């Protein structure tokens, strides 16, 4: 995973533990064949794709009470 993507994603999801959970869930979806929500000219790993989706606001999270 790219460090700059991680730093930017942490601005959207403040808690690193939640970020890990959101990214891992999305990576599983991407590996099962779900289409990425962002376009890229370079070939990104599923992890970097998930981070870019979070950075660009395509994926959000919600905490249960």
N, C-alpha and C positions, 0 to 999 in steps of 0.2 A: 504494500500500500504506500502511496505517495504521502510524505510528511506534510506537504502543503495542503493536500486535500483533507487530511486529518485535522489540521489546525483550523481550516475554514469550516469544516463540518462541526467542530466543537463550538463554533460561534452560534450555530443553529440549534444544536443539542448540547446544552451545557454540561450534562453529566456524562463522563466517559463510559460508565457502565451501561447507561441507556443507549449511547451511541453504538457500542459494541453489539447490543441486542438488536437494534434496528438494522444495522449493516448486515449482521449474520442472517437475519430473517430474509432480507432482500436478496442477499447472495444466493440463498437456497432457491428463491423464486426464479432468479435469473438462470441458474444452472438447470432448472426444470424446463426452461424454454420460454419464460416470460420475456417480453420485449423490453429493452431499456427505454426509459422515459426521457433520456437525453441523447443527443447525437454527438458524435465525436469523429474527427478526422483520423485520429490515431486509434489503434487497437487497445482498448482498456481491459484490464482484468475485471471480473465481476465485482471485486471489492472496490476498485476505483470507480466503477460505474455507479455502485450504490452510494459511495461518498459524494460523487458529483450530483446525483439525484437529490441528496439531502441538501447540499450547498445551494442548488438552484431552486429549492423549495418545491420539488416535485413529490417529495415524500415527507410526511410529518409523523409525529408520534403523539400519543395521548396517554396520560397516566390515569390508571383506574384508582378510585378512592377506596 
